[in-house]
Amino acid sequence: MRTKYDGVVYDTKKAITLTDTIRYNQKEACTTWEGKLYKTPRSGRYFVAGKGGSMTVFAGKEKIIRLSEKKAKAWVLEFFSEGYVTEIFN
């Protein structure tokens, strides 16, 4: 998946993969999603690439979502251990 925001290219094939795929399953397909956290190799910007149901942040399609470092840490902490956050961001 590849997209460009504000002159910065976000490309899952060239980015550094920071997490395994997160699968957030709900009873309703419209609230189920999956995604991985990445970091751009040159500018060090964080993003989640994934797909999800119509009532998720992915709005029913594949999408790249940009994250600040603070939000990226919070995202990792929500689904992984605190030790994993330290491993990724230090």
N, C-alpha and C positions, 0 to 999 in steps of 0.2 A: 504494500500500500504506500502511496506517495502523494503528498500534497505540499503546497507552498503557502505560507502565511507571512505577511510583512517582509517578504524577501528572503525568508529562511525556509529551506527545503527540509521537510520531515519525511524520511524514507525508511521504512522498516527493513529494507534489504541492506542499507548502508549504516544504519544506526546500531548502537550497542544495546543488546537486549539485557535488561536488568532483572526481570522476573519471569518466572514461568507463566503460562496462561492461567488467568484467574477465571473460573467459571462460577457465576453467581446464578444459581438456579432457583426459580420461584415456581409456585403452582401454576401461575399464568405465564404463557409464552411471551406476552407483551412486556413483562418485567424481568425477563431472563436476559443476561448478557455475558460476554466474555471479552477479555482484553489482556494485553501485556504492556508493561512499562518499558520504555526505551529512552535513550539519551543520544542526542545528535553528536557525532564524533568531533565536529569542528567547533561548534558554538556551545556545546554542553547544555543544550536545552532539553527539557524533559517532555515526554508526551506518552499518552496511552493510545494504542491502536487496537481497535476491537469492533465488535458488532453486537447488536442487541435488539430487543423488542421495541415496539413503538412507544412504550412509556418509559424508556430508559434515556440516558444522556445520548445514546447513539441513534435514537429516533428511528428505529427500524431499518438501519442500514449499516454498512461498514463505514468507519469514521476515525479520524485522528483528532485527539483532544489534547491541546497544549496545557501543560501544568507548570506552575512555578516550582522551585525546589521545595518550598514549604508544603505545597499541596501534594507533590510527588511523595514526600516523606510520609505525609498523613495517609495517602493511598496505600503505600506499602505497609505501614503500621496496622491498617485496618484488616489486612489479609495475611500478614506474615508476622513473625516475632520481632521484638525490639532489636534483638541481635542481628537480624537480617537487615534492618534499617541501617544500623551502624556499619555493617559490612559493605553495603552498597554506597553509602554517602560519605565514607571516610577513606 
